[in-house]
Amino acid sequence: MMSDTFLSPEWFDAYVSRVNADPEMAAIAKWFNASWFLIADQTRKVICVEAGQITNIVHAPRIDTRAVFGFRAPMATWQKFISKKPPPLHNDFFAMLMRVPEFTIEGESLVAMQNARALQRMMNLMREGA
């Protein structure tokens, strides 16, 4: 596998740069303060966000690493989501939550929805590196 595959440290380096330099994120996410996680198969990563900026990625979170909410899906589902031209229902995390049974939200979904616009932009920026 390539070293810049989804959820690798190299992939996250590029992703953090995209998110933190994004003018739309700067405009809409200043109140987004939460640590959240992504799970693909057995891989779990925690993304720490302060004022809409990613401040840390925990690549090897321990069982006591706190994250308020997160998204779980098989790697194949994530690969569809981050592709340049995602298939129907995989182009937006809201569509996936409603129509892709293997894509789930865990934890405090209220916090996710309170930051839905910023989270949507942050998730869409995953695709721009594809």
N, C-alpha and C positions, 0 to 999 in steps of 0.2 A: 504494500500500500504506500501511497505517497505520504510524505511527512505533513503536508498541509491538508489532510483530509478533515472532514467535519469533526469538530470537537478536539482536534489535536492542539497542542500549545501554539503551533505555527498558525493554524487557522484562527485561533482566538486572538493572536497578536494583530492580525489584519482586521478582524472583526472589531476589536476594541478601538483601533484607529479610525475605522469607518464611523462607528457610533459616536465617539467623542469629538469627531470633526464635523459631524452632520449638522447643518444649520437648522433643519427642521426639528431635530432633537433639542437643540439649544432653545428653540422657541416654545416647545410644547411640554418639555419634561422637567422643568426646574423643581417641581414638587415630587418627582418620582424618587423615592428613597426606600429601597428594599433590596434584600438579597433574595434571589430566586434561582431555581435550578432547572437544568435540562437533563433528561435521562434518555439515552438511546441504548437499547438493549441493556447491558450491564454497566455502561459508562454513565457516571453522574458528574456533572460540573456545576459549581455554584457561581453565579454572576452577582457581584456586589455593585449596587448602583447608589450613588449619592448625587442629588440635584441633577438627575438625568445623565450623569457621566458614569461610565464603568470605571470603578476604582480598583477592582481586584477580581481575578478569576481564581477560584479554588479548584485546582486540577485534581487533587486527591482528597476530597472532603472526607472527614471522619464522620462517624455516626453522630457526633455532637455538633457538627457544623450546621449552624442555623440558616435556614432559608424559609421565607414566609410562604411561598407558593412555588409551583413549578409545573413543567410539562413533561409527560412521559409518552414515548412512542418507540416502536421498533426503528432501527437504523434505516430500513428501507423506506419508511414513511417520512423520516426526516430528509432523506436524500431527495424524495419527490418535492418536499416543501422548499428546499434550498436550490433546486434546479432553476436554470434561467427561465424556462417555460414550464412551470409546474402544471401537472394535469388538473382537470376539474376537481374542485373541492380541496385541493392542496395548495391553493394560491394565497390563502389567508388563514391565520390561526383560528379565527372565529368560525369559518366554514369547516375547518377540520374538527373543532370541538363539537359542532352540531352534526356532522355527517361522516366522520371517519372514526369508527368505534375504537380503534387502537390508539388514538391520540387523546390523551386525558390530561386534565388539570388536577393537581393535587394541592392540598394545603388550603390556605386562606384565599379562596377565589375572590372574595370581596376586595382584597387589596389589589389583586390583578385587575379587576374591573374598575376600581377607582383610578387606576393608571392605564386604562385600556388604550387610549390614543397613543401615549408614549410607548407602551409595550408593543402595540401593533407596528409602529415605526421601527422599533428596535428589532422586532422579529423580521420585518421585511428587509432590513439591512443585512440580514444573514445571507440573503439571496444575491446581493450585489457582488459578492466575491466569487460567485459560482462561475 
